[in-house]
Each structure stands twice: as structure tokens, then as C-alpha cells.
Amino acid sequence: MGHAGMAATAVRYLRSIGARTAAGPVEALPRPELRAVREDERAPVDSAEFRSVLGNFATGVTVVTAPAADGEVSPAGFACQSFSSLSLKPPLVVFMVGRSSSTWPRIARAGVFCVNVLAADQAALCRGFAVSGGDKFAGVRHEAAPFSGAPRLIGATAWIDCAIHAVHTGGDHLIVVGRVEALGTGDGDDRPLLFHKGRFL
């Protein structure tokens, strides 16, 4: 299945589960011809070198959360560095998540999410959400975000409450576009947590 087919499959999945998505289609731009590197071919860039060089770009750190979907007992959440604003009109943001993520299907089922921009003193909180499995919310203070009901983490420097607007494929990740329905600044340290060259700043 090509990239366009996978993107269409992701959208059909969201619609089939009744996920709440913002109204209005997104016009897709023409896609270049892409193909996977075969086993007998050399990858154009070494993975270790790619990680090392891109690590020079400092990023903010967020935790993306979603409310518990039907049949689930706890909310979902994961630590995410790949987050950015995307559009002002309409207000859109974007985050990237690995296609093998066990948390992403839970967020997709909810159809909504809240991005919590972590403060400088929340490195330990980030590490808790970076691991797979377990109750990530144990002992974590949070309240319901006003639109989605997703956990809004106490002490975060900002929060952005969204509906899933579109999902696109991007190699081994999914590109999730969210339409912003509510947002605000937090009640804690207004200095952001930064990640650079494999460590927090």
C-alpha cells in the first residue's frame, strides 16, 4: 500500500470509529513519488548519523493526552518532541507519532487530544510518559481540558485542546493534524523544558 493509500486508510479508520473531527476537508497537495529502500540497497543516510545531526536542533517537550475512550479505564498519554503550530486560519497544530505506538490507537479512538507544553521543572514527568505501559497518570495531578476532556497536566506552561483534523503518513511515523478548540497558559513555571543532544536543558 502506497503513502496515499495509507493516508486514506487512516482517515477511513477515524470515520469508522466515529471519532470527532473538525468539519471541512483538507485539500491534499500532489505527492512526490516515494518508495522504501530495499534490503539490498544502502540507505541514503545512516540512522545513527541522522539522529546525531538532528539532535543539534533543540526542541520543546510536550505530553499529548486523550480521555479514556469507551471501554477503557484510564486516559492515554505519551511524551512528544515532534510538535509544532501549523496554521493560523484555521488554527491548526501538528504532532508526529511512531506508527508502532501503542498509545496512538487510543488517541485515535478518542478523536480528540490535549497537548501539554512541559515546564522546565517537569523533566521527571516527561520521563514517566516516555515509557511504554503502566499507569502513566499515577500520582500525576491533572484536570479535564474544557473541549476534549483530555488530561490537562497541572504545572505545564501551556495547553492546547484539539480535535483530530487529519492524519497523514510520513515514513515510520504518522503526522496528526489537530484543530485547536481551546488553549491557554498554565499555572506553573513559564520556562519551557527543552531537549538537546539527548538531554534536557
C-alpha positions in Angstrom: 0.0 0.0 0.0 1.4 3.4 -1.0 1.5 6.5 1.1 -1.7 7.9 -0.3 -3.4 4.6 0.3 -2.2 4.5 3.9 -3.4 8.1 4.5 -6.8 7.2 3.1 -6.9 4.1 5.3 -6.2 6.3 8.4 -9.0 8.7 7.6 -11.4 5.8 6.9 -10.4 4.3 10.3 -11.1 7.5 12.2 -14.5 7.9 10.5 -15.4 4.2 11.1 -14.9 4.6 14.9 -17.0 7.8 15.0 -14.0 10.0 16.0 -14.9 13.6 16.5 -13.1 15.5 13.8 -13.4 19.2 12.8 -15.6 20.0 9.8 -14.2 20.8 6.5 -12.0 18.8 4.2 -8.3 19.4 3.8 -7.1 19.7 0.2 -4.2 17.4 -0.4 -1.2 18.6 -2.4 0.3 16.4 -5.1 2.7 13.9 -3.5 6.1 13.1 -5.0 6.8 9.5 -5.9 8.3 7.8 -2.9 9.4 4.3 -2.3 11.0 2.3 0.5 14.7 1.4 0.5 15.1 -2.3 -0.5 17.1 -4.7 1.7 19.9 -4.9 -0.9 20.2 -1.1 -1.1 22.2 1.3 1.1 20.0 3.7 3.0 20.7 7.3 1.8 21.6 8.4 5.3 22.9 6.3 8.2 20.3 6.2 11.0 22.8 6.9 13.8 24.2 9.9 11.9 20.7 11.2 11.2 19.8 11.0 14.9 23.1 12.6 15.9 22.9 15.5 13.5 19.2 16.3 14.0 19.9 16.2 17.8 21.5 19.6 17.3 18.1 21.1 16.9 16.7 21.9 20.3 13.0 21.2 20.7 10.4 21.8 23.3 8.8 18.9 25.1 5.1 18.1 25.3 2.9 15.4 26.7 -0.1 14.6 24.4 -3.1 13.2 26.3 -6.5 11.9 25.4 -9.5 10.9 27.5 -10.4 7.3 28.1 -12.4 6.0 25.2 -15.4 3.7 25.6 -14.4 0.5 27.4 -11.1 2.0 28.7 -10.5 2.7 32.4 -7.7 5.3 32.1 -6.7 8.2 29.9 -3.9 7.9 27.3 -0.7 10.0 27.1 2.8 10.0 25.7 5.8 12.3 25.7 6.3 14.0 22.3 9.0 16.3 21.0 7.6 16.4 17.5 5.0 19.1 17.9 4.5 22.4 16.1 2.0 25.1 15.2 0.8 24.7 11.6 -1.8 27.2 10.6 -3.5 30.3 12.0 -6.6 30.3 9.8 -7.9 27.8 10.7 -5.9 27.3 13.9 -4.1 24.0 13.4 -1.3 22.2 15.2 0.6 19.1 14.3 2.4 16.3 16.2 4.2 13.2 14.9 3.8 9.7 16.5 5.5 6.4 15.7 3.3 4.0 13.7 4.2 1.3 16.2 3.0 3.4 19.2 0.6 1.6 21.5 -0.8 4.9 22.7 -1.8 6.4 19.3 -4.7 4.0 18.6 -6.2 5.1 21.9 -5.9 8.8 20.9 -7.4 8.0 17.5 -10.4 6.3 19.1 -11.0 9.3 21.3 -10.8 11.6 18.3 -9.5 14.4 20.5 -6.3 15.3 22.4 -4.7 17.9 24.5 -1.0 19.0 24.1 0.6 19.9 27.4 3.8 22.0 26.9 6.0 21.0 29.8 7.8 23.5 32.0 11.5 23.5 32.8 10.9 21.6 36.1 8.9 18.7 34.6 11.7 16.5 33.2 10.8 13.7 35.6 7.1 13.9 34.5 8.3 13.7 30.9 10.3 10.5 31.6 7.2 8.9 33.1 5.3 9.5 29.9 8.1 8.3 27.7 7.9 4.7 28.9 5.6 2.2 27.4 2.9 0.5 29.5 1.9 1.0 33.1 -0.3 3.7 34.6 1.4 6.9 33.4 -1.1 9.0 35.3 -0.4 7.5 38.8 0.4 10.4 41.1 0.1 13.0 38.3 -2.1 15.9 39.0 -4.4 16.9 36.2 -7.8 18.2 35.3 -10.1 17.8 32.3 -9.4 20.1 29.4 -12.5 22.1 28.5 -13.2 20.8 25.0 -11.8 17.3 24.8 -11.9 16.2 28.5 -8.3 15.0 28.0 -6.0 15.4 31.0 -4.6 18.9 31.3 -1.4 18.5 33.4 -1.1 20.7 36.4 2.2 22.7 36.2 2.5 22.7 32.4 3.5 26.0 30.9 0.7 25.9 28.2 -2.0 23.6 26.9 -3.7 23.2 23.5 -7.0 21.4 23.3 -7.8 19.8 19.9 -10.0 17.7 17.7 -8.2 15.4 15.2 -8.5 17.2 11.9 -6.4 14.9 9.6 -3.9 12.1 9.7 -1.1 11.7 7.1 1.7 9.1 6.7 5.4 10.1 7.0 7.8 7.1 6.8 7.7 5.3 10.1 5.6 8.0 11.7 2.1 9.4 11.4 1.5 13.1 11.1 -1.5 14.1 13.1 -3.1 17.5 12.5 -5.3 18.9 15.2 -7.8 21.7 15.0 -7.5 23.9 18.1 -10.7 24.4 20.0 -9.3 25.8 23.3 -6.0 26.8 24.7 -4.3 28.7 27.5 -1.2 29.1 29.6 -0.6 27.1 32.7 -0.2 27.9 36.3 3.4 26.8 36.8 6.9 27.8 35.7 6.7 29.6 32.4 10.2 28.5 31.3 9.8 25.6 28.8 11.5 22.2 29.1 14.0 21.8 26.2 15.6 18.7 24.7 19.0 19.0 23.0 21.6 16.3 22.1 19.9 13.6 24.1 19.4 15.5 27.3 17.1 18.0 28.9 18.0 21.7 29.3 
